Amino acid sequence: MPTTADDQWLTRDELAQRLKIPAKTLAVWASQQPQKGPRYVRMGKYCRYLLSDVIDWERKQFED
């Protein structure tokens, strides 16, 4: 559930464009245990990424 009024859900394709990587890479990351990429939720057959989660994940990439 969005954490702020400005938060939004991204599709896998939208996130792939943001990160400039193939959408298939996101699918592979999501299937790995532990999950490698940003946190996501399934809404029926669709995967959605909360923008605030993506931003947190991006920041953590500099820490590792």
N, C-alpha and C positions, 0 to 999 in steps of 0.2 A: 504494500500500500504506500502511495507517495508520502514522503515525509514533509514536504512543503508545497505550497500552492504553485510554485514555479517548477516543481519536479515533473518529469515526464517519462513515459515508457518508450524505450527504443526497440525496434525490431533488430533481429540479428544482422540484416543487411545494412541498416542504418549504423549500427555499431561498427560493422566491418568498414564502412566508408569513413567513419570517424577515426578509426585506428589505422586505416590504410592497409588492411590485411584481408585475405579471402574469408568470406563467411564460413567456408568449410573449416578453416582453422578454429573459429569460435566453437563450432560443433564438436570438433575433436577435443578441444580444451574442456568443454562441458562434460564430455564422457569420461574424462580421466579422473581417477581417485587418488589423492584428493583433487578436487576441481582446480584446474590451473588458471582459468580466466576469471572474469568478473562474475559475481553472483547473478543468478537469473532465476526466473520463475516460469513455470509452464502454465499457460492459459489455454486449456484444451490441447490442441496440437501445436500451439505456437509458443515460442520462447520469447520472453521479454526481459529487458534489462532496464533497471531503474537508473536514470541518469546520475543521481547522487551516489549510487553504489559504484557506477563506472568511474566517476571522478575519484572516489576514495581508492579504488583499485589502482587507477593510474598513478596516484600519488605514492602508493605503497611500492610500486615498481622501482622507484628511485631508492628505496630503503634497502632492498634485497641485494 
